[in-house]
């Protein structure tokens, strides 16, 4: 059996990855801040699928939390074969309406933690000649929409650059860029979602199925839905000055309320 480590495993996309990987027979290392929820999740997945599910409580907004996961990823005995860097969050409000401390925490989780955990995982994976990393970004990475979009743009650029550097090593890296997904994400951030059109919502389980298929194909970028692929195609050919105005208006219409 191979082992997958998932950050932010107890809800949303992370929980969908955990369900799918457990069903496929992978042992899991489940990482989140809430020990109670982690233990409940581990027990459920073990009982349902007969896999081993290790619980690792860690807050990736802190150095201690990142170090805890780094140590597990660096372990040569019982190594991690697949890393899903999924932990993340959103801040309600526009630039300067969100505290600087909250903005810096977002960069800690979305950028520093992703860099450090990816590095810890891929070093040992390269030695073994196999392994994979999925860094969860967002379609927000492709439009000018504040710190959240900027942090996810960093995830995409970092992941694709690292994938190129590790080409031929047996280690695959992929940035996953979903759109709106029906999870706890918006509720936790205090964001209203009633104004988001129904066609923009994605199912987390279907998203994970597509993402894993894209990783198996060796893709370094996954936009797991034809609707969002079409939208990102339009974004690519839209002048940046015009795009900034459009995304600002769209953000006010469909974004956090």
matplotlib code that plots the C-alpha trace (Angstrom):
import matplotlib.pyplot as plt

x = [0.0, 1.1, 0.6, -0.9, -0.7, -3.5, -3.5, -6.8, -8.3, -11.4, -13.5, -14.2, -11.7, -9.3, -12.1, -13.0, -9.4, -9.3, -12.5, -11.3, -7.8, -9.0, -11.5, -8.6, -6.7, -4.2, -3.1, -3.5, -1.9, -4.7, -3.6, -5.7, -6.1, -9.1, -7.9, -11.5, -12.6, -9.4, -9.9, -13.6, -12.5, -9.7, -12.0, -14.7, -12.2, -10.5, -13.8, -15.2, -12.1, -9.8, -6.9, -4.6, -5.3, -2.8, -3.8, -1.5, -2.7, -1.0, -1.7, 0.1, -0.2, 2.6, 6.2, 5.6, 2.7, 4.7, 7.7, 5.5, 4.3, 7.8, 9.1, 6.5, 7.2, 10.9, 10.6, 12.3, 10.5, 6.9, 7.3, 4.7, 4.1, 1.5, 1.2, -2.0, -1.3, -4.9, -5.0, -6.2, -8.8, -10.3, -10.5, -13.7, -13.2, -11.2, -7.6, -7.1, -10.4, -8.5, -6.0, -2.3, -1.9, -4.6, -3.0, 0.3, -1.3, -2.8, 0.7, 2.1, -0.5, -0.8, 2.8, 5.4, 3.7, 3.3, 7.0, 8.3, 6.1, 6.6, 10.4, 10.3, 8.2, 10.0, 13.4, 12.7, 10.5, 13.3, 15.6, 13.0, 12.4, 8.7, 6.0, 3.5, 2.4, -0.9, -0.9, -4.4, -4.5, -7.6, -8.8, -8.4, -4.7, -5.3, -7.2, -6.1, -8.1, -6.1, -4.0, -5.9, -5.5, -1.9, -1.1, -2.7, -0.8, 2.4, 1.3, 0.7, 4.0, 6.0, 4.5, 5.0, 8.5, 9.4, 7.8, 10.1, 13.1, 12.2, 11.3, 12.7, 13.1, 9.9, 8.3, 5.2, 3.9, 0.6, -1.3, -5.0, -7.2, -10.8, -13.5, -16.4, -16.8, -19.5, -17.5, -17.3, -14.8, -17.1, -19.0, -15.8, -14.8, -18.2, -18.9, -22.4, -22.9, -26.5, -25.5, -23.3, -25.0, -25.7, -23.8, -20.5, -20.6, -18.5, -18.8, -15.8, -15.8, -16.0, -13.2, -10.9, -11.6, -10.5, -7.5, -6.1, -6.6, -4.7, -1.9, -1.7, -1.4, 1.6, -0.1, 1.3, -1.9, -5.4, -8.5, -11.0, -14.1, -14.9, -16.8, -13.8, -11.5, -13.5, -13.6, -9.8, -9.4, -11.2, -9.1, -5.9, -6.8, -8.3, -6.1, -4.9, -6.2, -9.6, -9.5, -8.8, -11.9, -14.0, -12.8, -13.3, -16.9, -17.5, -15.9, -18.4, -21.3, -20.3, -17.6, -17.8, -20.8]
y = [0.0, 3.6, 6.4, 9.8, 12.9, 15.4, 18.8, 20.3, 16.8, 17.2, 19.3, 20.2, 19.2, 17.7, 15.4, 14.4, 13.5, 11.4, 9.5, 8.8, 7.7, 5.5, 3.9, 3.2, 1.5, 4.1, 4.5, 8.1, 10.7, 13.2, 16.7, 19.5, 21.7, 19.9, 16.7, 15.5, 15.8, 14.2, 11.1, 10.8, 11.0, 8.5, 6.0, 6.3, 5.8, 2.9, 1.1, 1.7, 0.9, -1.1, 1.3, 2.8, 6.4, 8.3, 11.5, 14.5, 17.7, 20.8, 24.4, 25.4, 29.1, 28.4, 27.3, 24.5, 23.2, 23.3, 21.6, 18.8, 17.9, 18.4, 15.8, 13.3, 13.9, 13.5, 10.2, 7.4, 4.7, 4.5, 7.2, 9.4, 8.7, 11.4, 14.8, 16.8, 20.4, 21.4, 23.6, 27.1, 29.8, 33.0, 36.4, 38.4, 41.9, 43.9, 45.0, 47.3, 46.0, 42.9, 43.2, 42.9, 40.1, 38.1, 38.7, 37.5, 34.4, 33.6, 33.9, 31.6, 28.9, 29.3, 30.0, 29.2, 26.0, 24.8, 25.5, 23.8, 20.8, 20.3, 20.5, 18.0, 15.5, 15.7, 15.3, 11.8, 11.1, 11.9, 9.5, 6.7, 7.7, 8.0, 10.2, 12.9, 16.3, 18.1, 21.7, 23.1, 26.5, 28.2, 29.8, 33.0, 32.6, 33.8, 37.0, 40.1, 39.6, 40.6, 38.5, 35.3, 35.3, 36.4, 33.6, 31.1, 32.5, 31.8, 28.2, 27.7, 29.2, 27.5, 24.1, 24.2, 25.5, 22.7, 20.1, 21.2, 21.1, 17.5, 16.2, 12.7, 12.1, 10.0, 12.8, 14.5, 17.9, 19.4, 22.6, 22.0, 25.1, 24.6, 27.3, 27.5, 24.2, 23.2, 23.0, 24.8, 27.2, 30.2, 29.6, 29.6, 32.9, 34.4, 34.8, 34.7, 32.5, 33.0, 35.4, 32.8, 31.3, 27.6, 26.7, 28.0, 25.4, 22.2, 18.9, 18.1, 14.3, 14.8, 17.4, 15.0, 12.2, 14.6, 15.9, 12.4, 11.5, 14.6, 13.8, 10.3, 11.8, 13.9, 17.2, 20.1, 22.1, 20.9, 23.0, 20.2, 21.4, 22.4, 25.5, 26.9, 25.9, 27.9, 30.9, 30.7, 30.6, 33.9, 35.3, 34.5, 36.7, 39.6, 42.6, 42.9, 46.4, 45.4, 42.2, 44.1, 46.1, 43.2, 41.0, 43.8, 44.2, 40.5, 40.1, 42.6, 40.8, 37.2, 37.4, 37.6, 39.5]
z = [0.0, -0.7, 1.8, 1.0, 3.3, 3.0, 4.7, 5.5, 5.3, 7.5, 5.1, 1.5, -1.2, 1.4, 2.7, -0.9, -1.6, 1.7, 0.7, -2.8, -1.8, 1.0, -1.4, -3.7, -0.9, 0.1, 3.7, 4.8, 7.0, 7.9, 8.8, 10.3, 13.4, 15.0, 16.7, 17.4, 13.8, 12.6, 14.8, 13.7, 10.1, 10.6, 12.3, 9.6, 6.8, 8.5, 9.3, 5.8, 3.7, 5.9, 5.4, 8.1, 8.8, 10.9, 12.6, 12.7, 14.4, 13.0, 12.4, 9.2, 10.1, 12.7, 12.3, 14.8, 12.8, 9.5, 11.2, 12.5, 9.0, 7.5, 9.9, 8.9, 5.2, 5.7, 7.4, 5.3, 7.2, 6.2, 3.5, 2.0, -1.7, -2.4, -0.8, -1.2, -0.1, 0.4, 3.5, 2.9, 3.7, 2.5, 4.1, 3.9, 2.6, 0.0, 0.3, 3.4, 4.8, 5.9, 8.7, 7.7, 10.3, 8.5, 5.1, 6.4, 7.9, 4.5, 2.8, 5.6, 4.8, 1.1, 0.2, 2.9, 4.1, 0.5, -0.3, 2.8, 2.7, -1.0, -0.5, 2.4, 0.4, -2.9, -1.5, -0.2, -3.3, -5.6, -3.7, -4.2, -7.8, -7.5, -5.9, -6.5, -5.1, -5.7, -4.6, -4.5, -6.0, -7.6, -10.9, -8.9, -9.7, -13.2, -12.4, -10.4, -7.2, -4.1, -1.8, -2.2, -6.0, -5.7, -3.3, -5.5, -8.5, -6.6, -6.0, -9.7, -10.8, -8.1, -8.8, -12.5, -12.1, -9.6, -11.9, -14.7, -12.5, -11.3, -14.8, -15.3, -11.6, -11.2, -9.1, -10.5, -9.3, -10.3, -9.4, -9.1, -9.9, -9.1, -9.2, -6.7, -4.9, -2.5, 0.7, 4.1, 2.7, 2.2, 5.4, 7.5, 6.0, 6.7, 3.0, 1.5, -1.5, -2.4, -5.2, -7.0, -10.1, -9.7, -12.9, -11.3, -8.5, -8.7, -6.9, -4.7, -5.4, -9.2, -9.0, -7.2, -9.7, -12.5, -10.6, -9.9, -13.6, -14.6, -12.2, -13.7, -17.1, -16.0, -16.3, -14.2, -14.2, -13.7, -14.3, -13.6, -15.4, -19.0, -17.9, -16.0, -18.8, -21.2, -18.8, -18.3, -22.1, -22.3, -19.5, -21.4, -24.4, -22.4, -21.9, -18.3, -17.9, -19.0, -17.0, -13.8, -14.1, -15.1, -12.2, -9.7, -10.8, -10.9, -7.5, -6.1, -7.7, -7.1, -4.4, -0.6, 0.8]

ax = plt.figure().add_subplot(projection="3d")
ax.plot(x, y, z, "-o")
ax.set_aspect("equal")
plt.show()
